Amino acid sequence: MERSIDRLEPYQRAIAKVHLASAGISIDALESKPLIAIANSWNEVCPGHEPLLKLAESVKAGIRGAGGEPVEFNTIGMCDGISQGHLGMRYTLPHREMIADSVEAMVIGHGIFDGIVLLGSCDKIIPAMMQAAVRINLPAVIVNAGTCIPECKPSDSKKLRASFLAGEITERQLVEKSLQYYSGPGVCPFFGTANTMAVLCEAMGLMLPGSSVLPSSTSSRRFAAEQSGVTVMNMVQSGIRPRDIVTEDSFYNAMVVLSALGGSLNAFLHLPAMAAEMGLELAWDVIAGVSAKTPLLAALTPNGDQTVYDLYRAGGLPSVLKEVLPLLKTETQTVTGITVGDIAHKFSSWDVSRSLTIHFPSVGKSSAFKCLASVDLPDPLVPMTATNSPRLTVILTCSSA
């Protein structure tokens, strides 16, 4: 195959190899191996990103084992949990664009890479990596760190916070006891934006099947990272690119999964942005139609008292795909080259409708979202009906501008 670096003008190619060799890449690798960018958002601020440094080493092992040469660079990654409640909230959504732009600048700007593995875990970072993948359109796989393993129920964590706000426990006690819920490095265990977007990334085919909810700091998580390195090399050899995978049907499948699991409303901020990268538009009537016919399958917090670790134990996304199989566009592709329909049949062995409907009477009977549009409203409204309180409805105003 002709590599990207081979297409440079001979003198510039030689100079590029000098700089890369001086950074530690072997001359032999520069002569013959595909160069794979590793865009890593590792940092020590965001707990969902702390494991990414070691996971990148597993990715590199997979790339090298498959005949490639990994070249790592970093980008930023904010923690929504730390940045909320103060001025930091003004930075979190814009920093999605900063991440996507920085990855584009590093990959396109250098002009030497044949593929990318993008490592990110949290709220705005996975959407940014998805945007970057379809924008750059080199063979790409996305890897996340996975959720931490909670040692208590979400309701226990909420009671702790209520006790602190009531003045019944000290700040130190809140911190120490909350570590039973946020037990260590990894994504927060509730089904917020971070885990929602990871699951949707897998549903749309940009992440290794079955990997989005693998727990952090486990052997299966490291093996998935290594296999992701192998997978991107397979994509380089076969010529599969993100825009071959992400199509209108992929967005449709994402909406089915989002509705089936009652995911974060922030998906309605991120999916349209990703679609715009490809010149597509998510129509609100399609979103409303998908949600109306998709049953709510899981009582994942904040809509119930179960965590993403419970979803993992129930078989992860493949189990969900099996349950909603009649609603899916089954011929959509994934980074592995197999279809979403194949994944549902091959990987799924649990019955998610039995294992994830505890203490949530409306599960399986109602949709998670309702899209309301009116000539009297400038923008559509999306109420979230997937809540364990009959009196609570969350509404997101979605601008079409």
TIKESE-300331 format. One record per residue (C-alpha): residue number from 0; residue in one letter; x, y, z. Coordinates in steps of 0.2 Angstrom, whole numbers, padded with zeros to 4 digits, always signed. Each point is the difference from the previous one (the first is absolute). Example, Ala and Ser with C-alpha at 12.3 -4.5 7.8 and 13.67 -1.06 7.14 Angstrom:
2
(atom 0; A; (+0062; -0022; +0039)) (atom 1; S; (+0006; +0017; -0003)) 
This chain:
401
(atom 0; M; (+0000; +0000; +0000)) (atom 1; E; (+0005; +0018; -0003)) (atom 2; R; (+0002; +0009; +0017)) (atom 3; S; (-0004; +0018; +0003)) (atom 4; I; (+0018; +0004; +0003)) (atom 5; D; (+0005; -0008; -0016)) (atom 6; R; (-0011; +0013; -0009)) (atom 7; L; (+0011; +0015; +0006)) (atom 8; E; (+0012; +0008; -0012)) (atom 9; P; (+0017; -0010; +0002)) (atom 10; Y; (+0010; +0014; +0009)) (atom 11; Q; (-0014; +0004; +0012)) (atom 12; R; (-0003; -0019; +0003)) (atom 13; A; (+0018; -0002; +0005)) (atom 14; I; (+0000; +0015; +0011)) (atom 15; A; (-0016; -0006; +0008)) (atom 16; K; (+0008; -0017; +0004)) (atom 17; V; (+0015; +0009; +0007)) (atom 18; H; (-0011; +0009; +0013)) (atom 19; L; (-0010; -0016; +0004)) (atom 20; A; (+0016; -0010; +0002)) (atom 21; S; (+0007; +0013; +0012)) (atom 22; A; (-0016; -0002; +0010)) (atom 23; G; (+0004; -0019; +0002)) (atom 24; I; (-0009; -0008; -0015)) (atom 25; S; (+0011; -0013; -0008)) (atom 26; I; (+0006; +0003; -0017)) (atom 27; D; (-0005; -0017; -0006)) (atom 28; A; (-0018; +0003; +0006)) (atom 29; L; (+0000; +0017; -0010)) (atom 30; E; (+0006; -0010; -0015)) (atom 31; S; (-0015; -0012; -0001)) (atom 32; K; (-0013; +0000; +0014)) (atom 33; P; (-0016; +0010; +0000)) (atom 34; L; (+0000; +0014; +0013)) (atom 35; I; (-0015; +0000; +0011)) (atom 36; A; (-0004; +0015; +0010)) (atom 37; I; (-0005; -0002; +0018)) (atom 38; A; (-0011; +0015; +0006)) (atom 39; N; (+0000; -0002; +0019)) (atom 40; S; (-0010; +0012; +0011)) (atom 41; W; (+0009; -0008; +0016)) (atom 42; N; (+0002; +0012; +0015)) (atom 43; E; (+0000; -0001; +0019)) (atom 44; V; (-0015; +0011; +0002)) (atom 45; C; (-0014; -0010; -0007)) (atom 46; P; (-0002; -0017; +0008)) (atom 47; G; (-0007; -0007; -0016)) (atom 48; H; (+0016; +0004; -0009)) (atom 49; E; (+0013; -0005; +0013)) (atom 50; P; (+0000; -0018; -0006)) (atom 51; L; (+0003; +0005; -0019)) (atom 52; L; (+0019; +0002; +0002)) (atom 53; K; (+0002; -0019; +0003)) (atom 54; L; (-0014; -0004; -0012)) (atom 55; A; (+0010; +0009; -0013)) (atom 56; E; (+0014; -0013; +0003)) (atom 57; S; (-0012; -0014; -0004)) (atom 58; V; (-0006; +0009; -0016)) (atom 59; K; (+0019; +0002; -0005)) (atom 60; A; (+0003; -0019; +0003)) (atom 61; G; (-0015; -0004; -0011)) (atom 62; I; (+0006; +0012; -0014)) (atom 63; R; (+0018; -0007; +0001)) (atom 64; G; (-0006; -0018; +0000)) (atom 65; A; (-0010; +0003; -0016)) (atom 66; G; (+0015; +0008; -0009)) (atom 67; G; (-0002; +0019; +0003)) (atom 68; E; (+0009; +0013; +0009)) (atom 69; P; (-0010; +0011; +0014)) (atom 70; V; (+0004; +0018; +0002)) (atom 71; E; (-0009; +0008; +0015)) (atom 72; F; (-0005; +0018; +0004)) (atom 73; N; (-0011; +0008; +0013)) (atom 74; T; (-0015; +0011; +0000)) (atom 75; I; (-0010; +0007; +0014)) (atom 76; G; (-0015; -0007; +0010)) (atom 77; M; (-0011; +0009; +0013)) (atom 78; C; (-0009; -0008; +0014)) (atom 79; D; (-0018; +0006; +0000)) (atom 80; G; (-0002; -0006; +0018)) (atom 81; I; (+0014; +0012; +0005)) (atom 82; S; (-0004; +0015; -0011)) (atom 83; Q; (-0019; +0001; +0004)) (atom 84; G; (-0007; +0013; +0012)) (atom 85; H; (+0012; +0014; -0005)) (atom 86; L; (+0007; +0009; -0014)) (atom 87; G; (+0007; -0017; -0007)) (atom 88; M; (-0017; -0004; -0007)) (atom 89; R; (+0003; +0013; -0014)) (atom 90; Y; (+0015; -0010; -0006)) (atom 91; T; (-0006; -0018; -0001)) (atom 92; L; (-0010; +0000; -0016)) (atom 93; P; (+0012; +0011; -0009)) (atom 94; H; (+0014; -0011; +0005)) (atom 95; R; (-0008; -0014; -0011)) (atom 96; E; (+0005; +0011; -0015)) (atom 97; M; (+0017; +0003; +0006)) (atom 98; I; (+0003; -0019; +0002)) (atom 99; A; (-0006; -0004; -0017)) (atom 100; D; (+0010; +0015; -0008)) (atom 101; S; (+0016; -0005; +0009)) (atom 102; V; (-0001; -0018; -0006)) (atom 103; E; (-0004; +0006; -0018)) (atom 104; A; (+0015; +0012; +0001)) (atom 105; M; (+0012; -0014; +0006)) (atom 106; V; (-0006; -0013; -0012)) (atom 107; I; (-0003; +0011; -0016)) (atom 108; G; (+0013; +0012; +0004)) (atom 109; H; (+0014; -0012; +0000)) (atom 110; G; (-0006; -0010; -0014)) (atom 111; I; (+0009; -0016; +0004)) (atom 112; F; (-0013; -0011; +0009)) (atom 113; D; (-0010; -0015; -0008)) (atom 114; G; (-0012; -0003; +0014)) (atom 115; I; (-0005; +0006; +0018)) (atom 116; V; (-0005; -0007; +0016)) (atom 117; L; (-0009; +0013; +0011)) (atom 118; L; (+0000; -0002; +0019)) (atom 119; G; (-0013; +0009; +0010)) (atom 120; S; (-0013; -0004; +0013)) (atom 121; C; (-0011; +0015; +0006)) (atom 122; D; (-0014; +0011; -0004)) (atom 123; K; (+0007; +0011; -0014)) (atom 124; I; (+0015; -0010; -0004)) (atom 125; I; (-0008; -0015; -0008)) (atom 126; P; (-0011; +0011; -0011)) (atom 127; A; (+0016; +0011; -0005)) (atom 128; M; (+0009; -0016; -0005)) (atom 129; M; (-0015; -0006; -0010)) (atom 130; Q; (+0000; +0017; -0009)) (atom 131; A; (+0018; -0001; -0003)) (atom 132; A; (-0001; -0018; -0007)) (atom 133; V; (-0013; +0004; -0013)) (atom 134; R; (+0008; +0017; -0004)) (atom 135; I; (+0017; -0007; -0004)) (atom 136; N; (-0007; -0016; -0007)) (atom 137; L; (+0016; -0011; +0002)) (atom 138; P; (-0003; -0018; +0007)) (atom 139; A; (-0004; +0003; +0018)) (atom 140; V; (-0005; -0009; +0016)) (atom 141; I; (-0006; +0009; +0016)) (atom 142; V; (+0005; -0007; +0017)) (atom 143; N; (-0007; +0005; +0017)) (atom 144; A; (+0006; -0004; +0018)) (atom 145; G; (-0016; -0008; +0006)) (atom 146; T; (-0010; +0002; +0016)) (atom 147; C; (+0007; -0001; +0017)) (atom 148; I; (-0008; -0015; +0010)) (atom 149; P; (-0012; +0008; +0013)) (atom 150; E; (-0001; -0008; +0018)) (atom 151; C; (-0017; +0007; +0004)) (atom 152; K; (-0016; +0004; -0008)) (atom 153; P; (-0003; +0017; -0008)) (atom 154; S; (-0014; +0004; +0012)) (atom 155; D; (+0013; -0002; +0014)) (atom 156; S; (+0011; +0013; -0008)) (atom 157; K; (-0015; +0012; -0002)) (atom 158; K; (-0004; -0003; +0019)) (atom 159; L; (+0018; +0005; +0004)) (atom 160; R; (-0002; +0017; -0010)) (atom 161; A; (-0017; +0003; +0008)) (atom 162; S; (+0008; -0002; +0017)) (atom 163; F; (+0014; +0012; -0003)) (atom 164; L; (-0012; +0013; -0007)) (atom 165; A; (-0011; -0002; +0016)) (atom 166; G; (+0016; +0002; +0011)) (atom 167; E; (+0000; -0017; +0007)) (atom 168; I; (+0017; -0005; -0006)) (atom 169; T; (+0016; +0009; -0003)) (atom 170; E; (+0008; +0004; -0017)) (atom 171; R; (+0014; -0013; +0004)) (atom 172; Q; (-0013; -0013; +0004)) (atom 173; L; (-0009; +0003; -0016)) (atom 174; V; (+0017; -0002; -0010)) (atom 175; E; (+0005; -0016; +0009)) (atom 176; K; (-0017; -0009; -0001)) (atom 177; S; (-0003; +0005; -0018)) (atom 178; L; (+0016; -0009; -0005)) (atom 179; Q; (-0011; -0016; +0002)) (atom 180; Y; (-0010; +0006; -0015)) (atom 181; Y; (+0015; +0008; -0010)) (atom 182; S; (+0011; -0014; +0005)) (atom 183; G; (+0015; +0004; -0010)) (atom 184; P; (+0007; +0006; -0017)) (atom 185; G; (-0013; -0002; -0014)) (atom 186; V; (-0016; +0008; -0007)) (atom 187; C; (-0013; +0004; +0013)) (atom 188; P; (-0012; -0015; +0002)) (atom 189; F; (-0016; +0009; -0004)) (atom 190; F; (-0008; +0001; -0017)) (atom 191; G; (+0004; +0018; -0003)) (atom 192; T; (+0007; +0008; -0016)) (atom 193; A; (+0017; -0009; +0001)) (atom 194; N; (-0007; -0018; +0000)) (atom 195; T; (-0014; +0005; -0011)) (atom 196; M; (+0012; +0006; -0014)) (atom 197; A; (+0011; -0015; +0002)) (atom 198; V; (-0014; -0012; -0002)) (atom 199; L; (-0006; +0010; -0015)) (atom 200; C; (+0017; +0001; -0007)) (atom 201; E; (+0000; -0019; +0000)) (atom 202; A; (-0017; -0001; -0007)) (atom 203; M; (+0005; +0011; -0015)) (atom 204; G; (+0015; -0012; -0003)) (atom 205; L; (+0015; +0011; +0005)) (atom 206; M; (+0004; -0010; +0015)) (atom 207; L; (+0005; -0019; +0002)) (atom 208; P; (-0017; -0010; +0002)) (atom 209; G; (-0003; -0003; +0019)) (atom 210; S; (+0013; +0011; +0006)) (atom 211; S; (-0009; +0016; +0005)) (atom 212; V; (-0005; -0005; +0018)) (atom 213; L; (+0014; -0012; +0004)) (atom 214; P; (+0006; +0005; +0017)) (atom 215; S; (+0015; +0011; +0003)) (atom 216; S; (+0016; -0008; +0006)) (atom 217; T; (-0004; -0018; -0005)) (atom 218; S; (+0009; -0012; -0012)) (atom 219; S; (-0015; +0000; -0012)) (atom 220; R; (+0002; +0019; -0001)) (atom 221; R; (+0018; -0001; -0004)) (atom 222; F; (-0003; -0015; -0013)) (atom 223; A; (-0013; +0011; -0008)) (atom 224; A; (+0013; +0014; -0002)) (atom 225; E; (+0013; -0011; -0007)) (atom 226; Q; (-0013; -0007; -0013)) (atom 227; S; (-0005; +0017; -0004)) (atom 228; G; (+0018; +0003; -0006)) (atom 229; V; (-0001; -0016; -0011)) (atom 230; T; (-0017; +0006; -0007)) (atom 231; V; (+0006; +0016; -0006)) (atom 232; M; (+0014; -0009; -0009)) (atom 233; N; (-0013; -0011; -0008)) (atom 234; M; (-0009; +0016; -0005)) (atom 235; V; (+0015; +0007; -0008)) (atom 236; Q; (+0004; -0016; -0010)) (atom 237; S; (-0018; -0001; -0006)) (atom 238; G; (-0003; +0018; -0002)) (atom 239; I; (-0015; +0002; +0011)) (atom 240; R; (-0003; +0018; +0006)) (atom 241; P; (-0012; +0008; +0013)) (atom 242; R; (-0012; +0007; -0014)) (atom 243; D; (-0002; -0018; -0006)) (atom 244; I; (-0006; -0005; +0017)) (atom 245; V; (-0009; +0016; +0006)) (atom 246; T; (-0016; +0002; -0011)) (atom 247; E; (-0018; +0006; +0002)) (atom 248; D; (-0004; -0017; +0005)) (atom 249; S; (+0013; +0001; +0014)) (atom 250; F; (-0007; +0015; +0007)) (atom 251; Y; (-0017; -0009; -0001)) (atom 252; N; (+0007; -0014; +0010)) (atom 253; A; (+0007; +0012; +0013)) (atom 254; M; (-0017; +0008; +0003)) (atom 255; V; (-0007; -0018; +0003)) (atom 256; V; (+0013; -0004; +0013)) (atom 257; L; (-0001; +0017; +0008)) (atom 258; S; (-0019; -0002; +0002)) (atom 259; A; (+0001; -0018; +0006)) (atom 260; L; (+0012; +0004; +0014)) (atom 261; G; (-0007; +0017; +0004)) (atom 262; G; (+0017; +0009; -0003)) (atom 263; S; (+0006; +0018; +0003)) (atom 264; L; (-0010; +0014; -0009)) (atom 265; N; (+0017; +0007; -0004)) (atom 266; A; (+0001; -0013; -0014)) (atom 267; F; (-0012; +0013; -0009)) (atom 268; L; (+0015; +0012; +0001)) (atom 269; H; (+0013; -0012; -0006)) (atom 270; L; (-0008; -0011; -0014)) (atom 271; P; (-0006; +0015; -0010)) (atom 272; A; (+0018; +0008; +0001)) (atom 273; M; (+0007; -0017; -0006)) (atom 274; A; (-0013; -0001; -0014)) (atom 275; A; (+0005; +0018; -0005)) (atom 276; E; (+0018; -0005; -0003)) (atom 277; M; (-0007; -0012; -0013)) (atom 278; G; (-0012; +0012; -0008)) (atom 279; L; (-0015; -0009; +0007)) (atom 280; E; (-0014; +0006; +0011)) (atom 281; L; (-0010; -0010; +0013)) (atom 282; A; (-0018; +0004; -0003)) (atom 283; W; (-0011; +0002; +0016)) (atom 284; D; (-0014; -0010; -0007)) (atom 285; V; (+0011; -0015; -0002)) (atom 286; I; (+0006; +0002; +0017)) (atom 287; A; (-0017; +0001; +0007)) (atom 288; G; (-0005; -0015; -0010)) (atom 289; V; (+0014; -0011; +0006)) (atom 290; S; (-0003; +0005; +0018)) (atom 291; A; (-0019; -0003; -0001)) (atom 292; K; (+0002; -0018; -0006)) (atom 293; T; (+0016; -0005; +0010)) (atom 294; P; (-0004; -0008; +0018)) (atom 295; L; (+0010; +0006; +0015)) (atom 296; L; (+0010; -0015; +0005)) (atom 297; A; (+0011; +0005; +0015)) (atom 298; A; (-0001; +0009; +0016)) (atom 299; L; (+0017; +0008; +0000)) (atom 300; T; (+0003; +0014; +0011)) (atom 301; P; (-0005; +0014; +0000)) (atom 302; N; (-0016; -0008; -0006)) (atom 303; G; (+0001; -0014; +0012)) (atom 304; D; (+0012; -0008; +0013)) (atom 305; Q; (+0011; -0010; -0011)) (atom 306; T; (+0017; +0004; -0007)) (atom 307; V; (+0010; -0002; -0016)) (atom 308; Y; (+0009; -0014; +0009)) (atom 309; D; (-0017; -0009; +0001)) (atom 310; L; (-0002; +0003; -0019)) (atom 311; Y; (+0017; -0008; -0003)) (atom 312; R; (-0005; -0015; +0011)) (atom 313; A; (-0016; -0002; -0011)) (atom 314; G; (+0010; -0002; -0015)) (atom 315; G; (+0004; +0018; -0005)) (atom 316; L; (-0006; +0008; -0017)) (atom 317; P; (-0001; -0016; -0009)) (atom 318; S; (-0014; -0006; +0011)) (atom 319; V; (-0009; +0016; -0003)) (atom 320; L; (+0002; -0002; -0018)) (atom 321; K; (-0008; -0017; +0001)) (atom 322; E; (-0015; +0007; +0009)) (atom 323; V; (-0003; +0014; -0013)) (atom 324; L; (+0006; -0010; -0015)) (atom 325; P; (-0017; +0002; -0010)) (atom 326; L; (+0002; +0019; +0002)) (atom 327; L; (+0018; +0001; -0007)) (atom 328; K; (+0008; +0003; -0016)) (atom 329; T; (+0009; -0017; +0001)) (atom 330; E; (+0012; +0002; -0015)) (atom 331; T; (+0010; +0015; +0007)) (atom 332; Q; (+0018; -0004; +0001)) (atom 333; T; (+0012; +0001; +0015)) (atom 334; V; (+0019; +0002; +0001)) (atom 335; T; (+0002; -0018; +0001)) (atom 336; G; (-0008; -0002; -0017)) (atom 337; I; (-0015; -0010; +0007)) (atom 338; T; (-0018; +0007; +0000)) (atom 339; V; (-0010; +0006; +0015)) (atom 340; G; (-0012; -0014; -0004)) (atom 341; D; (+0014; -0013; +0001)) (atom 342; I; (+0005; +0007; +0017)) (atom 343; A; (-0017; -0001; +0007)) (atom 344; H; (-0001; -0019; -0005)) (atom 345; K; (+0019; -0004; +0004)) (atom 346; F; (+0004; +0008; +0016)) (atom 347; S; (-0017; +0001; +0010)) (atom 348; S; (-0004; -0013; +0012)) (atom 349; W; (-0010; +0009; +0014)) (atom 350; D; (-0017; +0006; +0001)) (atom 351; V; (+0001; +0018; +0004)) (atom 352; S; (-0018; +0003; +0002)) (atom 353; R; (+0000; -0012; +0015)) (atom 354; S; (+0016; +0005; +0008)) (atom 355; L; (-0002; +0019; -0001)) (atom 356; T; (-0018; +0003; +0005)) (atom 357; I; (+0001; +0000; +0019)) (atom 358; H; (-0010; +0013; +0009)) (atom 359; F; (-0006; +0009; -0015)) (atom 360; P; (-0018; -0004; -0005)) (atom 361; S; (+0000; +0011; -0016)) (atom 362; V; (+0014; -0009; -0008)) (atom 363; G; (-0005; -0009; -0016)) (atom 364; K; (-0016; +0010; -0001)) (atom 365; S; (+0005; +0018; -0004)) (atom 366; S; (+0012; +0009; -0011)) (atom 367; A; (+0015; +0010; +0008)) (atom 368; F; (-0003; +0016; -0010)) (atom 369; K; (-0013; +0010; -0008)) (atom 370; C; (+0004; +0012; -0013)) (atom 371; L; (-0012; +0015; -0001)) (atom 372; A; (-0001; +0012; -0014)) (atom 373; S; (-0012; +0013; -0003)) (atom 374; V; (-0003; +0015; -0012)) (atom 375; D; (-0001; +0010; +0017)) (atom 376; L; (+0017; -0005; +0005)) (atom 377; P; (+0017; +0006; -0008)) (atom 378; D; (+0009; -0016; +0004)) (atom 379; P; (-0006; -0018; +0004)) (atom 380; L; (-0001; -0006; +0018)) (atom 381; V; (+0006; -0017; +0006)) (atom 382; P; (-0008; -0005; +0017)) (atom 383; M; (+0009; -0015; +0008)) (atom 384; T; (-0013; -0012; +0006)) (atom 385; A; (+0012; -0013; +0006)) (atom 386; T; (+0000; +0004; +0018)) (atom 387; N; (-0005; -0009; +0016)) (atom 388; S; (-0010; +0015; +0006)) (atom 389; P; (-0017; +0002; -0008)) (atom 390; R; (+0000; +0018; +0005)) (atom 391; L; (+0017; +0004; -0009)) (atom 392; T; (+0002; +0004; -0018)) (atom 393; V; (+0016; +0007; -0007)) (atom 394; I; (-0001; +0011; -0015)) (atom 395; L; (+0014; +0005; -0012)) (atom 396; T; (-0003; +0014; -0012)) (atom 397; C; (+0009; -0005; -0016)) (atom 398; S; (+0004; +0014; -0012)) (atom 399; S; (-0001; -0004; -0019)) (atom 400; A; (+0012; +0014; -0004)) 
